Amino acid sequence: MEEHILSEKIDFYKNKVENRPVALLPNILLFTYLSIGKMYEDLLNQAEQFLMSSMLSSILAEDFNLLGNIATGRIDTAKRIFKNIVSLDPEDPYAHLLMATVEPEKFLNETRIFLQPSERKIINEFLGDEGKLFGKYELYRLPDIIGLKDRIPERIENALKEEPFNPILKVSFAEAMLKIGKVDEAEKEISEVLRIYPNYSRALYLHSKIVGDYRGNDKKSMEYLQKIFNLNPLSQYLKGIEVMFLNEKDDPMESELKGIFETENPFITFFKEHFKKEEIEKEEKIEKKEEQAKEEKEASAQKAFVPEEEKQTPVVQKEPIDRGFESLDKGDYQSAIKEFLKELKKE
């Protein structure tokens, strides 16, 4: 984005926010442009003011607050903010993406899962790999590939036995049940999750689907979708859904926000600029070399190893005459005479 356009946008939305200090979209757009302009101290001030003033929970605003803290080196504060975000929505994608710039080995795998498919593709291309998932993480998206019609996937059930309170697995379990028509079981599971995580977007989306499509309560379904919008107007769970959002219907600011995130997503841009890709590759190469050296050392040791029975030199039986001379050298004349007599007997 050209500098003069960026400057105009920042000034424009600063004025908007002064007139409407708790309005969601003007604030989010201001945070977006401040991030693009790398004006991180201003971003922190604006985000903190909004979060303290607004009566609504906004996970997207929390994400910008997290970005500002990481960018300005306030890592301990960033870690506290991250914990707060995942206590609201355990699957918030941008929080995991940002934390992967701080602790890649801990957060990078979750980042691959929670991002939208188009965003995940960008990250995988940037990292230069296929973005393969492993362990329990692949179960988070298992419902996407369910082909079973008559039973709940055993893998999710087994995972829940090990982590019965894992909210992400519980929502995946509910989603799997919904896909095979077990609506009551799905609703029970989702309700349990939402009691503890009332701002969990995927759980809210599934509950809106249940109460709207299966219970016929469109008003309640709309309330859940409105809540998702307030938490994150860019949520993937709102795509393709036409909702008459209160005070937000046909708002050009919503289109503007979506357009920016499609072309210049500030979180992905920040990740690509700050993720220590070279260090990760360097560490992987070092680990590979160390592993190689270890294998070579073990192979060499194996080759050099000789069993004890092979190490023992065969005992050569000496002739009596030789033993006799050895005894003479030692001054043991009696033994020498005995050995010489043995030699004479042989003859």
Legacy VTK file of the C-alpha trace (Angstrom):
# vtk DataFile Version 3.0
C-alpha trace
ASCII
DATASET POLYDATA
POINTS 347 float
0.000 0.000 0.000
1.341 3.437 -0.920
2.482 5.545 2.000
0.194 8.522 1.372
-2.881 6.263 1.060
-1.944 4.479 4.270
-1.501 7.792 6.081
-4.899 9.011 4.858
-6.577 5.792 5.987
-5.032 6.019 9.456
-6.144 9.645 9.877
-9.617 8.845 8.562
-10.195 5.969 10.996
-8.666 7.822 13.919
-11.357 10.449 13.413
-14.005 7.722 13.100
-12.861 6.140 16.360
-12.908 9.490 18.173
-16.575 9.848 17.216
-17.434 6.165 17.790
-14.871 4.897 20.337
-16.445 1.464 20.844
-17.631 0.805 17.267
-16.140 -2.492 16.137
-15.334 -2.028 12.448
-13.718 1.453 12.605
-11.430 0.240 15.388
-10.503 -2.993 13.613
-9.734 -1.077 10.416
-7.591 1.394 12.366
-5.666 -1.511 13.974
-5.222 -3.039 10.523
-3.737 0.090 8.946
-1.508 0.782 11.962
-0.177 -2.794 11.668
0.495 -2.414 7.957
2.325 0.860 8.719
4.323 -0.858 11.508
3.128 1.805 13.957
3.142 -0.677 16.802
3.130 1.682 19.801
0.083 3.481 18.373
-1.504 0.085 17.705
-1.002 -0.943 21.334
-2.518 2.268 22.680
-5.547 2.108 20.382
-6.169 -1.608 20.982
-5.902 -1.280 24.760
-8.280 1.704 24.796
-10.851 -0.173 22.733
-10.596 -3.392 24.781
-11.015 -1.477 28.043
-13.941 0.597 26.754
-15.934 -1.934 24.740
-18.614 -4.031 26.385
-18.228 -6.648 23.645
-15.548 -9.322 23.533
-13.475 -8.971 20.380
-10.952 -11.691 19.769
-9.731 -9.942 16.627
-8.939 -6.827 18.703
-7.105 -9.082 21.175
-5.115 -10.493 18.242
-3.980 -6.976 17.288
-3.075 -6.312 20.913
-1.000 -9.498 20.872
0.713 -8.455 17.631
1.628 -5.066 19.106
3.153 -6.613 22.199
5.226 -9.125 20.234
6.381 -6.435 17.793
7.536 -4.173 20.626
9.338 -6.973 22.462
6.861 -7.345 25.329
6.994 -11.128 25.163
5.886 -11.907 28.738
2.819 -9.696 28.256
2.216 -11.339 24.876
2.214 -14.784 26.501
-0.377 -13.627 29.036
-2.549 -12.164 26.270
-2.281 -15.413 24.306
-3.474 -17.415 27.333
-6.431 -15.068 27.647
-7.277 -15.414 23.941
-7.266 -19.226 23.948
-9.353 -19.217 27.133
-11.957 -17.412 24.995
-11.478 -19.337 21.746
-9.012 -22.260 21.806
-8.853 -22.277 17.993
-8.178 -18.594 17.365
-5.943 -18.817 14.272
-4.065 -15.531 14.392
-3.052 -15.901 18.040
-1.341 -19.215 17.224
0.203 -17.739 14.082
1.692 -14.814 16.027
2.997 -17.012 18.839
4.737 -19.191 16.250
7.094 -16.242 15.680
8.067 -16.469 19.357
8.017 -20.224 19.988
7.799 -21.957 16.593
8.371 -25.489 17.850
5.390 -25.108 20.188
2.837 -23.287 18.043
3.582 -23.885 14.375
1.573 -27.092 14.109
-1.575 -25.541 15.578
-1.136 -22.649 13.159
-1.439 -25.041 10.223
-4.754 -26.329 11.521
-6.676 -23.276 12.624
-6.049 -20.972 9.675
-8.502 -20.864 6.801
-7.471 -23.130 3.883
-6.342 -20.214 1.677
-4.243 -18.774 4.511
-2.835 -22.192 5.382
-1.720 -22.575 1.778
0.196 -19.264 1.942
1.979 -20.335 5.131
2.858 -23.759 3.736
4.259 -22.170 0.574
6.275 -19.720 2.677
7.674 -22.515 4.830
8.372 -24.605 1.750
6.691 -27.789 2.916
3.394 -29.606 2.632
2.205 -28.651 6.078
1.669 -32.211 7.209
-0.010 -32.631 10.582
0.921 -35.236 13.126
-0.282 -36.743 16.365
-3.489 -35.522 17.923
-3.475 -32.322 15.842
-4.701 -34.106 12.728
-7.817 -35.113 14.677
-8.872 -31.479 15.048
-9.869 -31.453 11.393
-10.887 -35.089 11.115
-14.588 -34.263 10.540
-13.558 -32.685 7.233
-12.683 -36.126 5.880
-15.257 -38.311 7.606
-16.701 -40.894 5.283
-18.351 -43.090 7.895
-22.131 -43.257 8.009
-22.885 -45.628 10.846
-20.466 -44.901 13.732
-18.436 -42.203 15.442
-14.759 -42.262 14.427
-12.902 -44.329 16.955
-9.814 -42.154 16.710
-11.611 -39.144 18.210
-13.146 -41.285 20.937
-9.754 -42.744 21.825
-8.168 -39.297 21.879
-10.907 -38.051 24.216
-10.207 -40.897 26.615
-6.725 -39.478 27.046
-7.880 -35.824 27.098
-11.554 -35.848 28.142
-11.659 -32.067 28.704
-9.895 -30.981 25.523
-12.416 -28.483 24.051
-11.097 -28.764 20.500
-11.442 -32.535 20.442
-14.881 -32.293 22.049
-16.080 -29.933 19.304
-14.602 -32.210 16.638
-16.444 -35.097 18.297
-19.716 -33.131 18.227
-19.148 -32.180 14.597
-18.561 -35.818 13.700
-21.798 -36.843 15.423
-23.716 -34.115 13.619
-22.386 -35.324 10.292
-23.732 -38.805 10.911
-27.104 -37.524 12.145
-26.706 -37.853 15.919
-28.053 -34.375 16.609
-28.939 -34.799 20.305
-25.491 -36.134 21.150
-23.872 -33.323 19.178
-25.939 -30.665 20.935
-25.154 -32.099 24.353
-21.419 -32.033 23.629
-21.518 -28.492 22.192
-23.567 -27.172 25.123
-20.968 -28.534 27.558
-18.169 -26.785 25.681
-20.037 -23.463 25.411
-20.677 -23.412 29.172
-16.915 -23.123 29.665
-16.010 -21.381 26.383
-18.968 -19.110 25.498
-16.877 -17.238 22.878
-15.620 -20.303 21.013
-16.450 -19.539 17.362
-16.556 -23.082 15.955
-18.764 -24.241 18.837
-21.061 -21.220 18.341
-21.283 -21.967 14.621
-22.208 -25.618 15.216
-24.801 -24.634 17.813
-26.316 -22.073 15.410
-26.544 -24.847 12.827
-28.226 -27.232 15.262
-30.809 -24.750 16.605
-31.513 -23.328 13.133
-31.447 -26.377 10.856
-32.678 -29.028 13.291
-34.690 -27.151 15.960
-36.244 -24.490 13.738
-35.172 -21.617 15.988
-33.834 -19.134 13.412
-33.761 -16.243 15.876
-31.472 -18.095 18.265
-29.337 -19.268 15.362
-28.943 -15.626 14.257
-27.888 -14.597 17.751
-25.023 -17.092 17.653
-23.917 -15.816 14.245
-24.089 -12.216 15.471
-21.863 -13.156 18.385
-19.324 -14.737 16.018
-19.342 -11.502 14.000
-18.670 -9.419 17.111
-15.800 -11.698 18.089
-14.288 -11.683 14.606
-16.057 -10.167 11.576
-13.621 -12.114 9.374
-14.431 -15.501 10.882
-14.402 -18.386 8.419
-17.670 -19.549 9.976
-19.499 -16.544 8.516
-18.466 -17.173 4.922
-21.381 -17.660 2.565
-23.907 -16.766 5.269
-26.172 -13.769 4.750
-26.933 -12.312 8.138
-28.791 -9.099 8.979
-26.227 -8.021 11.536
-27.375 -5.290 13.850
-26.017 -1.898 12.704
-23.640 -3.643 10.295
-25.861 -4.538 7.340
-24.256 -3.596 4.006
-21.573 -1.631 5.847
-18.857 -0.667 3.331
-16.290 -0.911 6.142
-16.924 -4.651 6.319
-16.133 -5.006 2.599
-13.044 -2.840 3.022
-11.783 -4.996 5.888
-12.321 -8.217 3.969
-10.581 -6.761 0.923
-7.473 -5.817 2.930
-7.232 -9.229 4.550
-7.496 -10.918 1.167
-4.638 -8.878 -0.318
-2.512 -7.711 2.615
-3.372 -9.735 5.723
-1.413 -7.967 8.499
-1.035 -11.112 10.610
0.366 -13.215 7.770
2.624 -10.334 6.708
3.938 -10.021 10.273
4.503 -13.772 10.490
6.459 -13.852 7.225
8.613 -10.919 8.325
9.335 -12.168 11.846
9.297 -15.944 11.661
12.879 -17.141 12.043
12.708 -19.520 9.129
16.486 -19.546 8.620
17.089 -20.401 12.277
14.623 -23.265 12.127
16.265 -24.618 8.977
19.678 -24.156 10.602
18.552 -26.045 13.708
17.112 -28.825 11.548
20.409 -29.116 9.635
22.387 -29.204 12.894
20.050 -31.867 14.284
20.397 -33.862 11.060
24.203 -33.625 11.166
24.270 -34.633 14.829
22.003 -37.573 14.082
24.196 -38.577 11.141
27.360 -38.330 13.247
25.725 -40.398 15.958
24.701 -43.085 13.461
28.206 -43.168 11.947
29.765 -43.428 15.398
27.440 -46.284 16.327
28.158 -48.054 13.026
31.912 -47.628 13.547
31.691 -48.902 17.113
29.655 -51.874 15.921
32.261 -52.666 13.287
35.105 -52.370 15.780
33.346 -54.468 18.370
34.832 -57.934 18.850
33.140 -60.399 21.180
35.186 -61.402 24.212
35.481 -64.985 23.024
37.054 -63.748 19.780
39.383 -61.386 21.601
41.073 -64.200 23.595
44.328 -65.340 22.018
44.424 -69.104 21.692
46.781 -70.644 24.262
49.712 -72.321 22.548
50.893 -75.436 24.389
54.643 -75.191 24.899
56.946 -78.187 24.652
58.524 -79.516 27.906
62.000 -78.482 26.734
60.797 -74.876 26.240
59.218 -74.807 29.666
62.446 -76.273 31.071
64.577 -73.459 29.667
62.050 -70.875 30.939
62.362 -72.396 34.427
66.188 -72.279 34.160
65.996 -68.572 33.266
63.893 -67.968 36.358
66.339 -69.980 38.527
63.767 -72.674 39.246
66.146 -75.625 38.727
63.826 -78.276 40.167
61.048 -77.440 37.706
63.575 -77.271 34.881
64.849 -80.807 35.658
61.249 -82.129 35.652
60.537 -80.612 32.262
63.803 -81.945 30.764
62.975 -85.428 32.069
59.570 -85.197 30.367
61.300 -84.297 27.128
63.675 -87.299 27.483
60.693 -89.612 28.080
59.122 -88.389 24.843
62.212 -89.488 22.965
LINES 1 348
347 0 1 2 3 4 5 6 7 8 9 10 11 12 13 14 15 16 17 18 19 20 21 22 23 24 25 26 27 28 29 30 31 32 33 34 35 36 37 38 39 40 41 42 43 44 45 46 47 48 49 50 51 52 53 54 55 56 57 58 59 60 61 62 63 64 65 66 67 68 69 70 71 72 73 74 75 76 77 78 79 80 81 82 83 84 85 86 87 88 89 90 91 92 93 94 95 96 97 98 99 100 101 102 103 104 105 106 107 108 109 110 111 112 113 114 115 116 117 118 119 120 121 122 123 124 125 126 127 128 129 130 131 132 133 134 135 136 137 138 139 140 141 142 143 144 145 146 147 148 149 150 151 152 153 154 155 156 157 158 159 160 161 162 163 164 165 166 167 168 169 170 171 172 173 174 175 176 177 178 179 180 181 182 183 184 185 186 187 188 189 190 191 192 193 194 195 196 197 198 199 200 201 202 203 204 205 206 207 208 209 210 211 212 213 214 215 216 217 218 219 220 221 222 223 224 225 226 227 228 229 230 231 232 233 234 235 236 237 238 239 240 241 242 243 244 245 246 247 248 249 250 251 252 253 254 255 256 257 258 259 260 261 262 263 264 265 266 267 268 269 270 271 272 273 274 275 276 277 278 279 280 281 282 283 284 285 286 287 288 289 290 291 292 293 294 295 296 297 298 299 300 301 302 303 304 305 306 307 308 309 310 311 312 313 314 315 316 317 318 319 320 321 322 323 324 325 326 327 328 329 330 331 332 333 334 335 336 337 338 339 340 341 342 343 344 345 346
